[in-house]
Amino acid sequence: MDKLEQFFFLRYIKAPKRNLLRFSFVFMTLGIVLSVAILSAGLNLFEGYERSLKAVLLGSFPHITIQNTAESYISPIEANMLTTKLTRHGEVSSVLPALSYSAMAVGESKVRGISLTAYYSDGSTALPFEKYVSMGNKQLAKGEAIVGKYLAKELGKSIGDTLKVVYPQLDKISALGIFPSQRSYKITGIYSSGLYESDRSSVICTWEDAQALLGISPGFSKLEIRLQPQYVDSAINVSRKIMNRLGSEYYVYPWTTFSSGLLGLIRMEKWLIFIIFCFLVLIAGVNVISAVSTIILDKKNEIAVLKTLGASSASIKKLLSYQVGLVAFGAILLGQILGALLSLFVEKQGFYKLKGDVYFIDTLSAAISPLNQVLIFCVAALLVTVCIRYPLRQIDKLQIMELLRNP
């Protein structure tokens, strides 16, 4: 700024009431604050939803799954050999042999399809489901089971009740028909991961009980690999290394095979919401155009005097840009703060919850990302700057003599 611009700008700062309390200015400020707050809150909540869903998926399911290509069981000796090989990889955190099959749970009046899972562990490694047991015991004994929260609710079961599990053995058909294998387990824990489908279908029992129900000799249907946190997003590369080492005898699936499409869809929806909400800021920009046009009309005499003193149109436009921009950028920052508070309020409130059968998870959460906040400020500042500069073009058309004749 030159000395003339500095003089008028300091005069504006020292006596702001004359401009700030104008109706057009107040309306402009409120429009920017509210639109940026909605944009910020929406992005914060979508960012939180995406992170929560990813955390639940990675916590509930293995990062890499290994199965035999012959679709046969992996024997304990073979599983021990594979575990020894896999734990030599620095990216691998743990390897757990598991049995996992589809079965049916029978309640008083309902039958529900379930995913029956059992882990084999020597006790040195924490089992992945333990951190999600919200009620009851985390440790399992023979004849006991941990049941998903929504599954227990649908079947009318609770801790201490008996759950009947049926496994239809299609490979054992007699002349009298199919005789399914069935077992009854005592419910000792409730599983609640936050992922609706998992909480609605999970039944976890001991490895011995699962073998007895399935009618198989000791073996495993798969090996579940958990990676070190810094390598989780590189699961595809790690799985390729493991596949090259194990050969063609085994299928190696990274978690992205099943979940990357869902997370990609959520990410796309997040940025679509961001683009749509940016139009709210653009609509608020109409108030900016109106406020700047009003200032130009109200300050015709001052503009005429400045032009008479030799001020150029560019200097006058710059001066008005500083005046309106100072308030507009302050309103953007205030809107971001309000958006953060609003998103945190939505996360903490208890009167509304997501429907798990629609949104996969049933909890609302917010994540305030510094990168997202910088992006919001830059986009909002760009839109507001364009809306400020647009009406200032009419200053070039103002003639000094006409301004002095018609004050």
C-alpha positions in Angstrom: 0.0 0.0 0.0 1.2 3.6 -0.7 0.8 6.3 1.9 -2.7 7.4 0.6 -4.0 3.8 0.8 -2.4 3.4 4.3 -4.1 6.6 5.5 -7.6 5.6 4.5 -7.1 1.9 5.5 -6.0 3.0 9.1 -8.9 5.4 9.2 -11.3 2.5 8.4 -9.7 0.3 11.1 -9.9 2.9 13.8 -13.5 3.8 13.1 -15.1 0.5 11.9 -18.6 1.1 13.1 -19.5 3.4 10.3 -19.0 0.4 7.8 -19.3 -2.7 9.9 -22.8 -2.0 11.2 -24.3 -1.5 7.8 -27.0 -4.0 7.1 -25.4 -5.2 3.9 -22.1 -5.7 5.7 -23.7 -7.6 8.6 -25.7 -9.8 6.1 -22.5 -10.4 4.1 -20.6 -11.5 7.2 -23.3 -13.8 8.5 -23.7 -15.4 5.0 -19.9 -16.2 4.8 -19.8 -17.5 8.5 -22.8 -19.8 8.0 -21.8 -21.2 4.6 -18.2 -21.8 5.6 -19.4 -23.4 8.9 -21.6 -25.8 7.0 -18.9 -26.6 4.5 -16.3 -27.2 7.3 -18.7 -29.3 9.5 -19.7 -31.5 6.5 -16.1 -32.2 5.6 -15.1 -32.8 9.2 -17.9 -35.4 9.7 -17.3 -37.1 6.4 -13.5 -37.3 7.2 -14.4 -38.8 10.6 -16.8 -41.3 9.0 -14.2 -42.4 6.5 -11.5 -42.8 9.2 -13.9 -44.6 11.5 -15.0 -47.0 8.8 -11.5 -47.8 7.8 -10.4 -48.3 11.4 -13.2 -50.7 12.0 -12.6 -52.6 8.8 -8.9 -53.0 9.6 -9.6 -53.9 13.2 -12.3 -56.5 12.4 -10.7 -58.2 9.4 -7.2 -59.4 8.6 -4.8 -57.2 6.6 -3.7 -60.2 4.5 -5.4 -63.6 4.2 -3.7 -66.8 3.1 -5.7 -69.8 1.8 -4.7 -73.1 0.1 -5.3 -73.0 -3.6 -6.6 -76.6 -3.5 -9.4 -75.4 -1.2 -8.2 -77.9 1.4 -7.5 -77.3 5.1 -4.1 -76.1 6.2 -2.6 -78.7 8.6 -1.1 -77.6 11.9 2.4 -78.6 10.8 1.9 -76.6 7.6 0.5 -73.6 9.5 3.5 -73.7 11.9 5.9 -73.7 8.9 4.1 -70.8 7.2 3.9 -68.8 10.4 7.7 -69.2 10.9 8.3 -68.0 7.3 5.9 -65.1 7.5 7.1 -63.7 10.9 10.5 -63.1 9.3 9.0 -60.3 7.3 9.5 -57.0 9.1 6.1 -55.8 7.9 4.2 -58.6 9.7 3.0 -58.0 13.2 1.2 -61.3 13.8 0.1 -64.5 12.1 -3.0 -66.4 13.4 -4.4 -69.7 12.0 -8.2 -69.6 11.9 -11.2 -71.6 11.0 -14.0 -69.6 9.5 -17.2 -71.0 7.9 -20.8 -70.1 7.3 -23.4 -71.7 9.6 -26.8 -71.0 11.2 -27.7 -69.8 14.6 -31.1 -70.9 16.0 -33.1 -68.7 18.4 -36.5 -69.1 20.0 -38.3 -68.2 16.8 -35.6 -67.1 14.3 -32.8 -68.7 12.4 -30.0 -66.4 11.3 -27.0 -67.0 9.0 -23.7 -66.5 10.8 -20.0 -66.5 10.3 -18.5 -69.0 12.7 -14.8 -68.1 13.5 -12.3 -69.8 15.7 -8.6 -68.9 16.3 -5.7 -71.1 17.4 -3.2 -69.3 19.7 -0.5 -70.3 22.2 -1.5 -67.4 24.4 1.5 -65.2 23.5 -0.6 -63.2 20.9 -3.7 -61.3 21.7 -6.6 -62.5 19.6 -8.1 -59.8 17.3 -11.7 -60.0 18.6 -10.7 -59.4 22.3 -10.6 -55.6 22.0 -14.2 -55.6 20.7 -15.8 -57.7 23.5 -17.9 -55.0 25.2 -19.6 -57.3 27.8 -18.6 -60.6 29.5 -15.4 -62.5 29.2 -12.8 -62.2 26.5 -11.3 -65.6 27.2 -13.1 -68.7 25.8 -13.3 -72.2 27.2 -14.7 -75.3 25.7 -18.4 -75.0 25.1 -18.4 -71.2 25.2 -19.0 -68.6 22.5 -18.9 -64.8 22.0 -21.8 -63.5 19.9 -22.2 -60.3 17.9 -24.3 -57.6 19.6 -27.0 -57.3 16.9 -27.1 -61.1 16.4 -27.8 -61.6 20.1 -30.4 -58.9 20.0 -32.2 -60.4 17.0 -32.2 -63.9 18.5 -33.2 -62.6 22.0 -30.1 -63.9 23.6 -27.8 -62.4 26.4 -24.9 -63.5 28.4 -25.5 -66.8 30.2 -28.0 -68.1 27.6 -27.4 -71.0 25.3 -27.0 -70.6 21.5 -27.6 -73.4 19.2 -25.4 -73.5 16.0 -26.2 -75.7 13.0 -23.8 -76.6 10.2 -25.4 -78.3 7.2 -22.9 -81.0 6.0 -23.7 -81.1 2.3 -21.0 -83.6 1.7 -22.7 -86.1 4.0 -26.0 -87.0 2.5 -27.8 -90.3 3.2 -30.8 -92.0 1.8 -32.9 -90.3 4.6 -31.6 -86.8 3.6 -29.2 -84.3 5.1 -28.4 -84.6 8.8 -26.7 -81.3 9.9 -24.2 -81.1 12.6 -25.2 -79.0 15.6 -23.8 -77.8 18.9 -25.0 -75.6 21.7 -22.7 -73.0 23.2 -23.0 -70.9 26.3 -22.8 -67.2 25.6 -20.0 -65.7 27.7 -19.3 -62.4 25.8 -20.9 -59.8 23.5 -18.9 -58.7 20.4 -19.3 -55.1 19.3 -16.9 -53.8 16.7 -19.1 -51.0 15.4 -19.3 -52.6 11.9 -23.0 -53.6 11.6 -22.6 -56.7 9.3 -19.9 -58.1 11.6 -21.9 -57.5 14.8 -25.0 -59.1 13.1 -23.3 -62.3 12.0 -20.3 -63.1 14.2 -20.0 -66.1 16.5 -16.6 -66.9 17.9 -15.8 -70.2 19.6 -12.8 -72.3 20.5 -10.8 -74.1 17.8 -11.7 -77.5 19.3 -15.5 -76.7 19.3 -15.3 -75.5 15.7 -13.6 -78.7 14.6 -16.2 -80.8 16.3 -19.0 -78.8 14.7 -17.5 -79.0 11.2 -16.5 -82.6 11.6 -12.9 -82.2 10.4 -9.5 -83.4 11.5 -7.2 -80.7 13.1 -6.6 -78.0 10.5 -7.3 -74.4 9.5 -9.2 -72.7 6.6 -6.9 -69.7 6.5 -4.0 -67.8 8.0 -4.8 -64.2 9.1 -1.9 -61.7 8.9 -1.9 -58.4 10.8 0.7 -55.8 9.6 2.7 -53.2 11.4 0.6 -49.9 11.4 3.0 -48.1 9.0 2.6 -50.9 6.4 -1.2 -51.3 6.5 -1.7 -49.0 3.5 1.0 -50.9 1.6 -0.8 -54.3 2.0 -0.8 -54.9 -1.7 2.9 -54.7 -2.0 3.5 -56.8 1.1 1.0 -59.5 -0.2 3.0 -59.6 -3.5 6.2 -60.2 -1.6 4.6 -63.0 0.4 3.0 -64.6 -2.7 6.4 -64.6 -4.5 7.9 -66.3 -1.4 5.2 -68.9 -0.9 4.6 -69.8 -4.5 1.4 -70.8 -6.4 0.2 -73.2 -3.7 -1.5 -70.4 -1.8 -3.9 -67.6 -2.4 -2.8 -64.3 -0.8 -5.5 -61.6 -0.4 -4.7 -58.1 0.9 -7.5 -56.3 2.7 -7.9 -53.9 -0.2 -9.3 -56.7 -2.4 -12.6 -56.5 -0.4 -12.6 -53.0 1.1 -10.9 -50.6 -1.3 -14.0 -50.2 -3.4 -16.1 -49.3 -0.4 -13.5 -46.8 0.9 -13.0 -45.3 -2.5 -16.8 -44.8 -2.8 -16.8 -43.0 0.6 -13.9 -40.9 -0.4 -15.6 -39.9 -3.7 -18.8 -39.0 -1.8 -16.8 -36.9 0.6 -15.3 -34.7 -2.1 -18.7 -34.5 -3.9 -20.2 -33.1 -0.7 -17.3 -30.7 -0.5 -17.9 -29.4 -4.1 -21.7 -29.1 -3.5 -21.2 -27.2 -0.2 -18.7 -24.9 -1.9 -21.8 -23.6 -3.8 -23.1 -22.3 -0.5 -20.0 -20.1 -0.2 -20.6 -19.0 -3.8 -24.2 -18.1 -2.9 -22.9 -16.1 0.1 -20.7 -14.4 -2.4 -23.8 -12.7 -3.9 -24.1 -10.8 -0.5 -20.4 -9.8 -1.0 -21.2 -8.4 -4.4 -24.2 -6.5 -3.0 -22.2 -5.2 0.0 -19.3 -3.9 -2.3 -21.8 -2.3 -4.7 -23.5 -0.5 -1.8 -20.2 0.8 -0.5 -19.4 2.2 -3.9 -22.7 4.0 -4.1 -22.3 5.4 -0.5 -18.8 6.5 -1.1 -19.2 8.3 -4.4 -18.2 11.6 -3.0 -15.1 10.2 -1.3 -14.2 8.4 -4.6 -14.6 11.7 -6.5 -12.3 13.5 -4.0 -9.7 10.8 -4.2 -9.7 10.9 -8.0 -9.4 14.7 -7.9 -6.4 14.4 -5.7 -4.8 12.1 -8.2 -5.7 8.7 -6.9 -5.9 6.0 -9.7 -8.9 3.7 -10.1 -6.5 0.8 -9.2 -5.6 2.4 -5.9 -9.3 3.0 -5.0 -10.2 -0.6 -5.9 -7.3 -1.9 -3.9 -8.4 0.2 -0.9 -12.0 -1.1 -1.0 -10.7 -4.7 -1.5 -8.6 -4.3 1.7 -11.6 -3.0 3.6 -14.1 -5.7 2.5 -11.5 -8.5 2.4 -10.4 -7.9 6.0 -14.0 -8.6 7.2 -14.6 -11.4 4.7 -11.4 -13.4 5.6 -12.2 -12.9 9.3 -15.6 -14.3 8.6 -14.1 -17.3 6.9 -11.9 -18.1 9.9 -14.9 -17.6 12.3 -16.9 -20.0 10.1 -14.2 -22.6 10.3 -14.2 -22.4 14.1 -18.0 -22.6 14.2 -17.9 -25.6 11.8 -15.4 -27.4 14.1 -17.6 -26.8 17.1 -20.7 -27.9 15.2 -19.0 -31.1 14.1 -17.8 -31.9 17.6 -21.3 -31.3 18.9 -22.7 -33.7 16.4 -20.1 -36.3 17.4 -20.9 -35.9 21.2 -24.7 -35.7 21.0 -26.6 -38.8 21.9 -30.1 -38.4 20.4 -29.2 -39.4 16.9 -27.2 -42.4 15.7 -26.4 -43.8 12.2 -28.4 -46.8 11.0 -25.8 -49.5 10.8 -27.7 -51.4 8.1 -27.4 -48.4 5.8 -24.1 -46.7 6.7 -22.1 -49.9 7.8 -21.2 -48.3 11.2 -23.5 -46.9 13.8 -21.4 -44.1 15.3 -20.9 -40.5 14.3 -17.4 -39.1 14.6 -15.6 -36.0 13.4 -12.0 -35.6 12.3 -10.5 -32.1 11.9 -7.8 -32.4 9.4 -5.3 -29.4 9.1 -5.0 -30.1 5.3 -8.8 -30.0 4.9 -9.0 -26.7 6.9 -6.3 -25.1 4.7 -8.2 -26.3 1.6 -11.5 -24.9 2.9 -9.9 -21.5 3.7 -8.2 -21.3 0.2 -11.3 -22.2 -1.7 -13.5 -19.9 0.3 -11.0 -17.0 0.1 -10.7 -17.5 -3.7 -14.5 -17.4 -4.2 -14.8 -14.3 -1.9 -12.0 -12.5 -3.7 -13.6 -13.1 -7.1 -16.9 -11.7 -5.7 -15.1 -8.7 -4.2 -13.3 -7.8 -7.4 -16.3 -8.2 -9.7 -18.4 -5.1 -8.6 -15.2 -3.0 -8.3 -15.0 -2.8 -12.1 -17.7 -0.1 -12.1 -15.2 2.3 -10.4 -13.4 2.6 -13.8 -16.6 3.9 -15.3 -17.2 6.6 -12.7 -16.5 10.1 -14.0 -15.2 12.8 -11.7 -17.4 15.6 -13.0 -20.6 13.5 -12.8 -19.8 12.5 -9.2 -19.3 16.2 -8.3 -22.4 17.3 -10.0 -24.6 14.6 -8.5 -23.3 14.1 -4.9 
